[in-house]
Amino acid sequence: MARAATSLDGQAYQASSAIREYMDGLAARLREEWPSVAINTRVECGDPVTAIITATEDSQAALVVMATHGWTGVQRMTLGSVADRVLQHGSRAPIVLVHPVPMSTAAPLDA
């Protein structure tokens, strides 16, 4: 059992490292584009709703941007909606929901 937990911890660490690297690169590009805007990133593991709410409150964020698939019906009942649960929490920061675009069709930041 300890070996499985160690393996999972290692996989989680690798995944979070890759995510941090991606977010740091994206934040750097955004800071170049909009140098007067404070841009912060944070990577957490665990329940996404709790992590988003806690990060928003801890950082006193002025804006939260979340990607959502916009599921309805059975998908929404089965998989839930993180965005919906964050919205229901009643954050002080405005929340902007965007529909994700596949990387192959996404426009570059300077477009």
PyMOL commands that set and color helices and strands:
alter all, ss='L'
color gray80, all
select helices_A, chain A and resi 2-33+48-59+73-79+82-89
alter helices_A, ss='H'
color red, helices_A
select strands_A, chain A and resi 64-67+95-98
alter strands_A, ss='S'
color yellow, strands_A
deselect
rebuild
show_as cartoon
